[in-house]
Amino acid sequence: MLKKSDYRVVRALGHGGFGSAFQVTEIASGKQLVWKKMAIANKDDRRMALAEAEMLRNNKSDYLVEYYGSFEDESEFYILMEYCDKGDLRKYI
């Protein structure tokens, strides 16, 4: 089972209307990942977070970041995803 203590935050990557993204290191393997952290204030927030995780889990493509899992604690939901080290897509468009 995934848990927050399995990861070390490296740096903040950005934030938006539904959460904040952080580069993290998986302590056991040293693997670099991104976790999206979303506040869960009510049932609707939790439902939306679960729906996003389910969408990532079910949609695999070479053109989408890879989904590694999700977990939650008392007030936040975390989605773990592939870390893309080439920066923001906007700089390539």
C-alpha positions as CSV (number, residue, x, y, z in Angstrom):
1,M,0.0,0.0,0.0
2,L,1.4,3.4,-1.0
3,K,1.8,6.0,1.7
4,K,3.2,9.5,2.0
5,S,6.2,8.5,4.1
6,D,7.5,6.4,1.1
7,Y,8.4,9.6,-0.7
8,R,10.5,12.7,-0.2
9,V,9.5,15.9,-1.8
10,V,12.2,17.4,-4.0
11,R,10.4,20.6,-5.2
12,A,7.1,22.2,-6.1
13,L,6.3,22.1,-9.8
14,G,3.1,24.1,-10.0
15,H,-0.4,24.4,-8.9
16,G,-3.8,24.7,-10.4
17,G,-7.5,24.7,-9.6
18,F,-7.6,21.1,-8.5
19,G,-4.3,20.7,-6.7
20,S,-0.5,21.1,-6.6
21,A,2.2,19.1,-8.3
22,F,5.5,18.1,-6.7
23,Q,8.6,16.3,-7.9
24,V,9.2,13.5,-5.4
25,T,11.7,10.7,-4.9
26,E,10.5,7.2,-4.0
27,I,12.8,6.5,-1.0
28,A,13.1,2.7,-1.6
29,S,14.2,3.0,-5.3
30,G,15.4,6.5,-5.8
31,K,12.9,6.8,-8.7
32,Q,11.8,10.3,-9.6
33,L,8.0,10.8,-9.8
34,V,5.4,13.5,-9.6
35,W,2.6,13.5,-7.1
36,K,-0.4,15.6,-7.5
37,K,-1.8,16.6,-4.1
38,M,-5.5,17.5,-3.9
39,A,-7.4,18.7,-0.9
40,I,-10.4,16.6,0.1
41,A,-12.9,18.8,1.9
42,N,-16.0,16.8,1.1
43,K,-17.5,13.8,-0.8
44,D,-17.5,15.7,-4.1
45,D,-13.8,16.5,-3.8
46,R,-13.0,12.8,-3.1
47,R,-15.2,11.7,-6.0
48,M,-13.5,14.0,-8.4
49,A,-10.0,12.9,-7.2
50,L,-10.9,9.2,-7.5
51,A,-12.3,9.8,-11.0
52,E,-9.1,11.5,-12.1
53,A,-7.0,8.6,-10.8
54,E,-9.3,6.1,-12.5
55,M,-9.0,8.0,-15.8
56,L,-5.2,7.9,-15.6
57,R,-5.2,4.2,-14.6
58,N,-7.4,3.2,-17.5
59,N,-5.8,5.3,-20.3
60,K,-2.4,4.1,-21.2
61,S,-0.6,5.7,-24.1
62,D,2.9,6.7,-25.2
63,Y,1.5,10.3,-25.3
64,L,0.3,10.4,-21.6
65,V,2.2,10.4,-18.4
66,E,2.3,7.0,-16.8
67,Y,0.2,6.4,-13.7
68,Y,1.9,4.8,-10.8
69,G,-0.8,4.8,-8.2
70,S,-2.8,6.9,-5.7
71,F,-3.5,7.1,-2.0
72,E,-5.1,9.4,0.5
73,D,-4.8,10.5,4.1
74,E,-7.3,12.3,6.3
75,S,-7.6,15.5,4.2
76,E,-5.6,15.0,0.9
77,F,-5.6,12.7,-2.1
78,Y,-2.3,12.0,-4.0
79,I,-1.9,10.7,-7.5
80,L,1.6,9.4,-8.5
81,M,2.7,9.9,-12.1
82,E,5.7,9.7,-14.3
83,Y,8.2,12.6,-13.9
84,C,9.0,14.2,-17.3
85,D,12.3,15.9,-16.9
86,K,12.3,17.9,-20.1
87,G,10.2,20.8,-18.6
88,D,6.9,22.4,-19.5
89,L,5.3,21.4,-22.8
90,R,4.6,25.1,-23.5
91,K,8.3,25.8,-24.2
92,Y,8.1,23.3,-27.1
93,I,4.9,24.7,-28.7
